Amino acid sequence: MSVVLVPDASVLLKWALRSDDEPHRDHALALKTAWLDGRCDLVVPTLWVCEVGNILGLKQPGVADALLAAMVDLGMAEVNPATYYSSIFRLMRDHRVTFYDAAYHALAIERRATMLTADATYVRKAGRAGHVQRLDMWVLPTS
């Protein structure tokens, strides 16, 4: 059985934003490589494109369309949060987090996967729900 991971927008953005102030970008790129090599599976909520597109449009307006198109072309498996919103609301209520962040986390819980995030605050707030790990602490298990 393949390892299933749910990278949130903070991780996905590291694939596109090339700057010296992107901490742990090497971990994010290692995840991308592992996925492209078939060593793990990725699944994301469909709202990822809105979150990533928003930041790309703000930080890289001249090339945002090309960057987002390249990410969409990767063909990550997507799940509509409308199919599991009760789990999202439960995480929001129990851990005082946003719908957006909880959508990634709830998807990981639903799929018995691990959400990867660069957001240490989120892990501190909702980590006890399980199925979430900080990107800088992640290591792909060997088979």
N, C-alpha and C positions, 0 to 999 in steps of 0.2 A: 504494500500500500504506500503510495506516494505521500510525502509531507505536503500538507495544504497550508498555504499562508495567505493572509489578507493584509497587504500593505496599505496603509492609509495615505492620504494626500501628502503628508509630511515626508514620507518615504518616496513616493512616486515623483515628487518634485525634484528630488536629488538626482533623478535620472536626467532631467532636462536643464536644471540650473547649474551652470558651470562657473563657480566662483570660489575664491579662496575662503569665503566665510560660510561655506556649507559643511558643517561638521558631520562626520561619519558618512560622507558621500561614498567612500570606499565600501562600506557595508551595504549601502543601497545598490551600488553597481554589482557587488558580488551576488546579491539576491537576483538581480536582473539576469546575470550570466547563468546562475544556477537554474533559473526558470527556462531560459532560452535553450539551455543544454538538456532540459528534461529531467533535472534532478529534484524538482519540486513543482507543485502546481500552484497557481495564483488564482484568486477569485476576488473581485471587488464589487462594491455596490455601484449601481449605475450613476449615482451622484458624484463619483470620482471626477468625471469630466468637468462638472461645474466648479468644483473646488480647485482642481488643478488649473483649469482654464482661467479662473479668476486671478490666481496668483501669477500665472504666466503673463496675462494681460497687463497686470500692474508692474511686474518686474522686468519683463522682456517684450514690451508692446510691439516693437518692430518685427519680431520673429515669433510672436506668440502663436499665430495661426499655423506656422510650419512645425513648431515644437509640439503643439497639441495634436496635429494631424499625424505626426510620427508616432506619438504615444498611442493614439487610437488604432493606428495600423498594426501595432503589436498584437492586437486581438486578445487582450486579457478576457477571461471569462467574467461575465457581469451578471449580477442578480439585482432585480428591482426591489428596493426597500419596501415597496407596497406589499410584498409577499411575506414580510416578517416584522412589520412595524410594531406589533405588540411587544416583541423582545427589545426593540429599540427604546420604546417608552419605558419599559421596566428598568433598563440601564440608566436612562435619564433620571427617573424618579429616585432610584436607589443610590446613585452616585453623583447626582447633580452635574451632569455633563450635557453637551449639546447633542441634538439629533444627528448632526453630521458625524461627529466622532463616534457616537453610539451605533451608527449604521454599520461602520466597519467592524466594531467589536461584536455586535449582535450577530453579524454574519459569521464571524469566526466561531462564536459559540454554537450557532445553528449547524455549522459544517464540521464541528469538532476540529477546528483549525486553530491557528495562532495568528492574532493580529500583530503586525509589526508597526511600531510607531517611533518617530523621533521625538515625540512629545512626552517628556518625563513627567510633566504635571498630570497628563491624562493617566499615565500608569499609576501614579501616586493616588489619584482619586478613585480609579475604577479597577485597579489591579487585583483586588480581592475577588472580583467576579471570575477571574481566571481567563485563560485563552488570550492573553495579551503580554507582549514583551517589548522592551525597548530595543530599538534597532542596534544600538551600540553593544548590547549584550547578546545579540543573536549569533548563533553559529549553526549552520546547516548540519543536521545529523548525518553521519555517514551510514550507508546501508550495510 
